[in-house]
Amino acid sequence: MPSIAVVGAGQAGLVLSAALLRAGWRVSLCSDRTPEELLAGRGRPTACLFGDQVEYEAELGLDFWPEASRMRRIHLDLCTGDRDAAFAVDAPLRKPALAVDQRLKFSRGLKELGARGASVSIGAVAEDGLEELAAAHDLVVVTAGTGSGSLFEPDPVRCVHTEPQRKLFMMNIHGYDLAARPEHREGVFSFLPGTVEVFWVPFHDRDVGESRSVVLEAAPGGRADRFCGVTSADEGLAVLKEVVDELLPHESAFLRPSRPTNPVTWIKGEVLPVVRRPVGVLPSGRHVLGLGDAVVLNDPLTGQGANNATRMARFFAEELAAFDGPYTPDWLTSRFDEWWERGRHTNEFTNRMLAPLTAAQKELILAASRHPGIAEQLWEGFNDPSSLSPWFFEAPAAREFLARCDVGRLDVLRYKLAVAARVVGRKLVGRKPVGPGPVRRPAGGRAAT
């Protein structure tokens, strides 16, 4: 029976451990906190899982929250600099997404895997601890991102950024006014390009259950970059309301009565995206494998952190279960390179969205506002970023894609003129900026309930 030590009981660690236990491996799972400590902790990232990853967790028996709301649609408002929502994209997801508080997931998951036969140990694992684990197991996998930078060297070929691209703020809220904005029965994205992106995600919160997790990404130094001085959930919510009132006023009525779900359920900060080499060498010469945030860390703009960790854990669980060893550095690196052929699309998707939208991408999103089928394919990129290649990344491929969808250059021009006329018309009549108005949904599409 092969043996593995998994350091870190987060998304990648729990998924990998569950998959290899199912495959008959002897699993040692190391967590720096007890299940009770994980449950009692501060707020964690939203970590919305999209369709395939939701299904894989269920396949592994890690779906413990049937009462949690699934996200079945996404509504995107693309706004202009004069506080106006220029147009909206609204379409169903091909498979439901799910966001459950990671404090619940990690606490329950650690208990569950212990009950299934994993040997669970509690405490931080330093270098000497890794040496002991490596001597006692066929393979050690490090999935905890914090503190792993010295173990796994950055890969200069795969790294793109040298500094954080956004200032981040996240909090969970309840008490909002769904009647004022029925679109929020599902997922809502509010984009003011070059300034701020706000994601309003249906969420199962530790304290209140049904809630919304609000993730705000602000351009550094821009008009929405106001959260550095925030020291409490109440302060954070007050600043969030100010930003929404000023920049995204069509969301104000929904947000106004909101309250934090808990005084500690909020986060601020920034992320430096990085890709690291997957194998680290210990002083003894023994080696360990890195997975999840330990080796691939993206900005959360496209919601890929937990999804990427799940995909990576699934890939390596299948590869390890099918191979008798030995698990040499060359073999592990080769498997990572194989995974990267698909996994790189996640980084490309995130990096492209962090940059200003290209003319071709703007046209794709505009066409999606008129064609729900295009919007559905766009949303599928959150579930499987490789599905966006090459049509979302390359201008010639984008034009070919639109042509296959029966959208020609004259159609795109007509869409642009309609948006311009609408925005200008509002200014001429002096109307208060509002949302983009009703969105047509295709026959058979799921209405929010």
Summary of the structure (lengths in Angstrom):
residues: 449
radius of gyration: 22.5
end to end distance: 49.3
largest distance: 74.9
contacts: 1519
relative contact order: 0.16
helix: 42%
strand: 22%
